[in-house]
């Protein structure tokens, strides 16, 4: 079974909290893990979810960077959160 490590989860949560939609973090992380599970090489991925920001429906997009594997002996994958964007 693959293990996915989000190296800077606190930054993702902080960015979402500043927008007032911290509750979207869990769904974005779950979607990221689903995508990363099938990736064997370093790659940038974007996942999105719908949420409400200031009583307005919004689409949140989070960009993650799957890092190159340093240890080929394990199935562990390291991922860095790069940033978020949103549109109403």
Secondary structure, DSSP 8 states (H G I E B T S, - for coil): --EEEETTHHHHHHHHHHHT-GGGHHHHHHHHHHHHTT--S-EEEEEEEEEEETTEEEEEEEEEEE---S-TTS-EEEEEEEEEEEE-
